[in-house]
């Protein structure tokens, strides 16, 4: 009797469990983070600020390096880091910004982005000092291609659409063709420019990776400046710039002093806008914006510092480069529109399921359980 009773209880429990499972409705909603309109506007303004600062900085740097013949790129970057650190600490002490103190632990977490940043700064200024500003802008527009490749490897991003890939390839092809048409081709300058493209890609991607940890732009700027300063200072000592810079003859020239401090200040603002743009958008978008600003830089460079070769290859390359950049921006805009439509559909479905859930929960007394997973 006892065994029979246990069997009946087991059977009853099993049936009850089966009955509960039968009346249990599980609704699972999968959503992806969507970008709000406010965030997109902030991203656009950050990209615009970065573009304006980048174009301005290139011409000011060229004036300092070429016009005043102050060919000490590593020393310039060293002073820029000192200026940035001093400015941030002053703003922090004054209560204008909230900035945690620099520690070795925080600095170690941001070591690799800073190292690639320092390398990019040195190679970029070295390339700019030995090639015309127009072709320097063309060369820098190869960055989106390397960013596209490395973003899949480092950030584990999904493979971009065919149209995005096509726009980047078109943009880069224009750079190669325009470079082929440059009659004043200097291998060392182009080598430095190519290396700066790779290092720029790596530090942009790593900055984007750190931006996902809710680290502010000011924090990023602080860590980058502190970490880069000893690297640049040691490099300036090793390559002899720190010793030979004191032999420069125009320190008493007021115009030189103005341009020098303008270069340092613009470099600080450029770094802030770059980190801000990368944090609000992406490394690839930042590099494409850099490519488009380089187009403006190239066109302005033709009418200012000159030095560009006027031939079919040069102008064909510039045209392809511009077309690829515009094509990328159009594709990104369409992609944002599709995401917005997707967000509306998810919101609509969520409202529908919420109403349906309320109706089902009214029947909870009958043993019907509803779980909504998101």
NORVENPE-V126958 format. One record per pair of residues at least 6 apart in sequence whose C-alpha atoms are under 8 Angstrom apart, sorted by sequence separation. I is the first residue (numbers start at 0). J is the second residue. D is the distance in whole Angstrom. If there is no record, write none. Layout:
i={I I}
j={J J}
d={D D}
This chain:
i={63 64 90 91 150 151 178 235 236 249 250 301 63 64 91 151 277 360 64 127 277 359 360 126 276 359 360 359 273 206 356 144 294 143 144 294 144 294 143 141 140 141 291 140 141 291 140 290 138 137 138 287 137 138 287 137 134 76 134 76 134 73 72 154 220 138 145 149 153 220 72 145 149 72 130 139 130 138 139 142 146 150 154 217 220 130 138 141 142 145 146 149 216 219 129 135 139 142 143 70 130 142 146 216 129 216 126 127 126 216 65 125 126 60 64 126 126 127 61 125 126 61 210 211 123 206 210 122 123 122 207 61 206 207 122 123 206 122 58 203 207 57 119 120 207 119 118 119 204 119 203 118 119 116 200 115 116 115 115 116 200 115 112 113 112 111 112 112 111 112 116 113 113 117 112 113 116 114 109 110 113 114 117 109 113 117 106 110 114 105 109 98 99 106 98 101 106 101 101 183 181 182 181 180 180 180 180 181 150 179 180 87 179 177 178 146 147 176 177 84 146 176 177 83 177 178 176 177 84 143 146 176 177 83 84 175 173 174 81 143 173 174 80 142 143 172 173 80 142 173 140 173 174 80 81 140 143 172 173 80 142 172 140 141 170 171 139 140 169 170 77 139 140 169 170 170 137 140 169 170 77 136 139 169 170 76 77 168 137 166 167 74 136 137 166 167 73 74 136 165 166 73 136 137 166 167 73 74 136 166 73 135 133 134 163 132 133 163 132 133 162 74 133 73 74 133 163 132 133 162 71 131 74 132 133 71 131 132 133 134 131 132 133 131 131 69 137 140 82 82 79 83 78 79 82 76 79 80 67 75 79 63 63 62 63 59 63 59 60 59 56 56 55 56 52 56 52 53 52 49 52 49 48 49 46 45 46 49 45 46 45 42 45 53 42 41 42 50 54 46 50 53 54 57 49 38 50 51 54 46 50 54 33 34 33 33 30 28 24 26 28 30 22 23 24 25 26 27 28 29 22 23 24 25 26 27 28 22 23 24 25 26 27 19 23 25 19}
j={69 70 96 97 156 157 184 241 242 255 256 307 70 71 98 158 284 367 72 135 285 367 368 135 285 368 369 369 285 219 369 167 317 167 168 320 171 321 171 170 170 171 321 171 174 324 174 324 174 174 175 324 177 178 327 178 177 120 178 121 181 121 121 204 270 189 196 200 204 271 124 197 201 125 183 192 184 192 193 196 200 204 208 271 274 185 193 196 197 200 201 204 271 274 185 192 196 199 200 128 188 200 204 274 188 275 187 188 188 278 128 188 189 124 128 190 191 192 127 191 192 128 277 278 191 274 278 191 192 192 277 132 277 278 194 195 278 195 132 277 281 132 194 195 282 195 195 196 282 198 282 198 199 198 282 198 199 199 201 202 286 202 201 202 202 202 203 205 205 206 223 222 223 227 223 224 227 226 222 223 226 227 230 223 227 231 222 226 230 222 226 217 218 225 218 221 226 222 225 308 307 308 308 308 310 311 312 313 283 312 313 221 313 312 313 282 283 312 313 221 283 313 314 221 315 316 315 316 224 283 286 316 317 224 225 316 315 316 224 286 316 317 224 286 287 316 317 225 287 318 286 319 320 227 228 287 290 319 320 228 290 320 289 290 319 320 289 290 319 320 228 290 291 320 321 322 290 293 322 323 231 290 293 323 324 231 232 323 293 322 323 231 293 294 323 324 231 232 294 323 324 232 296 297 326 327 234 235 297 327 235 297 296 297 326 296 297 327 297 298 327 240 299 240 241 300 330 300 301 330 240 300 244 304 305 244 304 305 306 307 305 306 307 306 307 247 317 320 263 264 263 267 263 264 267 263 266 267 255 263 267 255 258 258 259 258 262 261 262 262 262 265 265 266 265 269 268 269 269 269 272 272 272 273 272 272 273 276 275 276 276 276 279 289 279 279 280 288 292 285 289 292 293 296 289 279 291 292 295 288 292 296 338 339 339 342 345 349 367 369 371 373 366 367 368 369 370 371 372 373 367 368 369 370 371 372 373 368 369 370 371 372 373 366 370 372 367}
d={6 5 6 6 6 6 8 5 7 7 7 6 8 8 6 7 8 7 8 6 6 7 7 7 6 8 7 7 8 8 7 6 8 6 7 8 7 7 8 7 7 5 7 7 7 6 7 7 6 5 8 7 7 7 8 7 8 7 7 8 7 6 6 7 7 8 8 8 7 6 6 7 8 7 8 7 8 7 8 5 5 7 7 7 7 7 7 7 7 6 8 8 7 7 8 8 6 7 8 7 6 6 8 6 6 6 8 7 4 7 7 7 7 8 6 8 5 8 7 7 5 7 8 8 7 7 5 5 6 6 6 7 7 6 7 6 7 5 8 7 6 8 7 7 6 5 7 7 5 5 5 7 6 7 8 5 7 7 7 6 8 5 7 7 5 8 8 6 8 6 8 8 5 6 7 8 8 8 7 8 6 6 7 7 5 7 6 6 8 7 8 7 8 8 7 8 6 7 8 8 7 6 5 7 7 8 5 7 8 7 5 7 7 6 7 7 6 6 4 7 6 7 7 8 7 8 7 4 6 6 7 5 6 7 7 7 7 6 8 5 4 7 5 6 6 7 6 7 8 7 8 5 6 7 7 8 7 7 4 6 7 7 7 8 6 7 8 4 6 4 6 7 8 6 7 7 8 7 7 4 6 8 7 5 6 7 6 8 6 8 6 8 4 7 4 7 6 7 7 8 7 8 6 7 6 7 7 6 5 5 6 8 7 7 8 8 4 6 7 7 8 7 8 7 7 5 6 6 6 7 6 8 8 7 7 7 7 8 8 7 7 8 6 6 7 8 8 8 7 8 5 6 7 7 8 8 7 8 7 7 7 8 7 8 7 7 8 8 6 6 7 6 8 7 7 7 7 6 5 6 8 5 6 6 8 6 8 7 6 5 5 6 8 8 5 7 6 6 6 7 6 7 7 8 8 7 8 7 8 7 5 6 7 8 7 7 7 8 8 8 7 7 7 6 6 6 6 6 6 6 5 5 5 5 5 5 5 7 6 6 6 6 6 7 8 7 8}
